[in-house]
Amino acid sequence: MLRAHALEILQSAVRTSGRYQPWAIAGLRGKYLRIPQIANVIGSGKLQQFWRYFHAADNSKAEKKKLPTGEDNPAYDNLYKTRVVHDSFNANLVAAYRPKQKVTIDESCGEKMEGKDGEGAAKCYNKDKPKQRHNKQYALNEASTGIPLWFEMHRSKENMVAKSDKGKMFDICQRLATNGLPKEGGRFLGHILGTDNAYTSDQLAVWSRKNGLNFLGTTQLNRYDGRVKIPPAAPGKKAKWEPVCEVDNARGSFASATAKVRDVELLLTGYQDNKLVYFISNYHASPNSENGDTVPRWDKTNREYIDVFRPALKKDYDVLKTGTDVFDQYLQQAENELTTYRPWMVHYKGLFRQALTTAHLYHKAWHGKERSVPTRLVS
């Protein structure tokens, strides 16, 4: 019954013509959300192919849940039934849209749910762990519109084993950027990639520069014993930031240091606003008092707004970090009320919500006054 109902909804979404005919979805916090046809974004023919792929996955090619030794198989994917749909949807996003310069990577609507069902995340009920309802979703989004360029969804930690010695988060960023951004001659086209401290590393900054990407991300020095450690250029040697990056307590103050790692110049900048934050960049010059602007900030002591200096590097990051947040704001409106112990069902409904949200963001980008027409919008 549930499966038939879901298929009926999805098929109804592609029956109409390619004209923009906003349609209403009920149950979104008591309101109606007008979203353009999915067919205008990825094409009704392509979407119908997705539904044919669904349940057509060759189970003989799936990894077994248990190894011959009886141990759990770390390569087992319990979302295998929907992977073809997932991958096809991603491929059509890449084919339909050429992203603007600034993009961001973050976790999207995949927070771990404790106790009662929360909003936004695609939840999956595990009868053995009733307090944990979550899928992990990592997304590469355009910063200005929030349009997803590539995303991955995972159900269990076993699917997230690091494939390289640089760690799981490096692998995620590398895959998302490689799959979601255009290239020429094997190199990226100079897009600016922004991440938060969960993903930022000097290895990622170096890899980005050597592959044609500009990189800017926040980091936390307390995770690195007071300073960011740079991988040694040779055995027994360790490159360090020069000078040590120490920032005054005055609001708006900043300090920077540099390091050269595998022939790539990296900049570490500390900036004091309402709290101290550090940035790693592979394309910025050291900030100075002439390279920035002032922004109003609330002073709790005097209860008034004051002008605080903001370096250009911080201004760039403020723009970069909005991409996934914009996407989340719309994705969270499509609440997921499905509760099941079958992970692929949750993934399936999550893909449907993803398609709706993407269609809406495409529609905004198409009609936006400050937005150029996408290079190709499939209809």
N, C-alpha and C positions, 0 to 999 in steps of 0.2 A: 504493500500500500504506500509506504513512504517513498520507495523508489519510483513508483508510477507517478505519484504526485509531483516529485521533483522533475522528472522528465517532461511532464505536461507543462510545467511552468517554463522550463528552458526552451521547449519547442515553440511555445507561444511567443517567445521573445524574438524568434527569427521568421515568423510567418509573414510579417508585413513587408512592404516595399522599402527601398533605401532612403525614402524621404525622412526628414527630421520630424518625427511625430512623438513629442514627449508623452510619456505614459506614467501613470501614478502607481506607486507601491504603498500599500496600506500597512499600518502597524509600526511605523517608525516614530515612536514616542508620541503617538496620537496624531501625527501629522501625515501629510502626503509629500513625498519627495519626487519631483519631476526629473526624470532621467531620459536622455535620448535613447533611441533604439541601439541595442548592442550591434545590430547589423551594420550600422553606419561606421563602426570602428574597425571591426575585424571581418566583416562580410558574412552574409547568411550562409553562403556555400561553405566557407571555412568552418563556421561554427557547427554546421550540420555534420561536417567531417569529424569534429571533436566528439559528437554524441555517438557516432558510429564506432569511434575508437574506444569509447567507454565500455567496459566489460569485455573488450576484445583483446586485452593484454594476454600475451602468451605466458601462462603460468609456469610453463616448463623452463622459461628463461629466468624466472625469479629466484633469488637467493633463498636457500632453505633457512628456516628459523633456527634449526639446530645443526651444529657441525657433526660429522661422523663420530666424534669423540663424546658427543652428548652435551657439549658446551654451547652457550648462546653464540650465534653467528653475528659478529659485529657489522657485517655487510647486509644483513637482512633489512628489507624495506617494507614496513607494513602499510605504506601508501602506494604500493606497487600498482594496484589496479587503476589508479588515476594518474600515474606518471606521464602517460602518453598525452592525455588531455592537458596536463600542466605544461609539458614541454612545448606542445603545439601552440598553446596560448602565448607563451613567452616568445616563441619564434615569430608569431604574427605581430606582436607589439614592436619588435625590432624592425620588421619589414615595413610597418605602417608609419613610423615616426622617426624623425631625425632630431635628437635632443639638442637643446641650447647648451651653452658653454659650461654651466655650473650644475653639478650633480652631487648627490649625497647617498651614503650607505648607512643604514641603521636597522635595528630590529623593528618590525612593523606588526603591531597588533598580535604579539605572541607572548604576552606576559603570562606568568604562571598564576593561575587562579586558585585562591585559597578559600575554603568555605563555600559561601554562596556564589552563584554564577555572577561573573562580572560583565561589564559591557565591552564590546569591541572584539575581543579575541575569539577566534574560532575554537570552540571548546569541544573536547572529546572526553567522554566519561569512561573512566577506568574502574571497573567494579572492585579491583584489588586495591586501588588507591583513590577512594571517592573524593578526597579533598584536592586532587590535582586534575585540572581540566585545562589543557593547553596544547597548542601547536606552536612550534617555533617558526617564524617567518622572517627572512632577511630580504630586504628590498633595496634596489638601486633606483632612486627617484630623481627626476629633474627638480632642481631647487626651486624654480619660480612657480611651476604649476603643480608639482607633486605627482605628475604622471609616472607610473612605474615603468621602468625600462627593462628590468629583469628582476625576478624574485625567486626565492627558494623556500619551500615549506618542509619542515621536518617534524616527525612525531616523537622520536626518541633520541637519547644521547648517542646510541649506537650508530645512528646515521651521521653523526657529526664528528667522527674521529678525524684528527688532523692527518692530512695526506703528505705533509712536508714537515721538515724540522723547524719551520718558522711558526708553527702553531695553527690552531683551528681558525682564529679570526683572520689571520693573513690569508688563509686558503679561501675563506668566504669572500673577502674583498677581491681577491684575484679572479675568482670565478665570475662574480657578478659583473665586474668591469670588463672582463674579456668577452663575456656573452652579450652584454647590453650596450656597449659603446662601439661606434663605428671605427674602422681602421683603414689605413692606406699603407700598402707595403709592409704589413705586419706591425705597424706602429699606430698608437692612438693619435687623435687629431688635436691634442692639446687641451682637452677638457680639464676643468678644475674639479678634483674629487675631495669632498669633505667628509670627515668621520669624527665620532666622539672618542673618548678615551678608551672605550672597550675594544675598539678596532685599531687605534693609532699605534704605530710602531715605527722605529727608524727603518726597519727592513721594508715596510710597506712604502715609506717615502722614497727609499732608494729604488725599489722595483718600479714605482710609478715614474720617476724621472727617466730611468733607462728605457722605458717603454712609451714615452711621449705623453705622460700624464703629469699635470701639476697637482700637488698634494698639499692639503692643509687640514690639520686635525688637532684636537685638544689631547693633552696627556696629563697624568698625575705623577709628579716626581716621587711621592711617597711610596709608589709601587716599585721604585728603582733605587732604593736606599739613598735618597737625597739628590740623585742626578740620573738622567737617562743614560743607560749603558749602551754603548755602541759596539756591535760585533767586532772583534779584533780583525784588522786587515791581514795579519799574519800571526802564526802561533806565538803566544807569549807576549803579544802587544795588544794594547787597548787604547783606542782613540777616546778622547774626552772633550767635553764642551769647554771652549776657552772664550772668555773667562767663565768662572762659575756664575750661574744666573741667579743673582740675588735681587729681590725687588723690595722697595720701600713700602711701608704700610699706608702711605698717603694714597687716597683714591685717585686713579688716573695715572699713577706712576707705572713705569715699565722698565724692563732690562732685557738684554738679549745676549746670546752666545752662539758660536758657530762650531761646527765640526765637519770634517771631510771623511766620508765613509765610501769606500770603493769608488773613489773619484767623483763623488756626488757631494756638493755643498749643501749642508742642512742648517737651518736656522731654528734655534730654540728661543722663544720669547715668553717672558712672564709678564702678566698684566694684572694690576690690582684694580678691581671694580668693587662690587659688594663682597666679592671674595677673590682670592688669588687663583688665577688659571694660567696654565702653560699651553703653548702652541708649538707644534713642529711643522715646518714648511720647507718645501724644496724649491720654491720659486720667488719668495719675498726677499727684499733687502732689509737690512737692520732698520727698525723703525726709529724715527726721530720726531722732534716737536713740530716739524713742518709737514710731516707725512701722516696726516690724520685729520680728524675733525672733533667737534665737541657735541655731546649728547646730554639731554637732561636726565638726571638721576635723582631719586628720592633720598633725602637726607633724614634719617630717623631721629637724629638728635635735635635738629632745628625744625623738623617737620616742614620742610620746604624742598622744592626742586633746586638742584644746583647743576651747573655745567661741568661735565667731567670729560677730560680728553680721552679720545678713542683712537688708537693707531689704525692705520689702513688695514692691517692684518686682521684685527678684531672685527672691523666693519665687513670684510669679506666673509669671515666665518659666520656672522649674524645672518647673512644672506644664504649661505650654504646649508645651515642646519635646519632650515624651514621645510625642505623638500619632503622628507618622510612624515613630518608633523602634519603637513597639509593633507597628504594621502590618508593618514590615520583619522583625521577629523571626519572625512567622508566615509571611510570604511567603518567607523564605529557607529554610524547612524543606521547601518544595516545590521541590526542586532541578530545574533544567531541563537535561536531557541532550541536547536536540535541537541538532544542529549542521547548519546549512544556509546557503546563500548567498541563500535567498529570504526577505526580511525579513517578508513577510506571514505566513509559517508560524510564525515566532518570535512575532510579535504575537498570532497566534491561540492559541498555547499559553500565552502570557503572560496573555491574557484568561481562559483556563480556570483558571490558577493564581490569578488575581485573584478569580474567582468562588468558588473553594474557600476562600480566605482570608477573604473577606468573609462567607461563610456561617458560618464558624467564629466570627468576631468578633460577628456578630449573635446567634448562639446564646449566647455568653458574656454579651452585654448583656441578653438576654432573661431569663436565669436568674440574673444577678448579684444579690447581696443589696443592694448599694448603688445599684442601677440601676432606674429606673422603666421600665415597659413602653413600647416604642416606640409612637408614635401610630398607626402602621399597619404591620403586618407582613404582606406579601402571602403568601398560601398557596394 
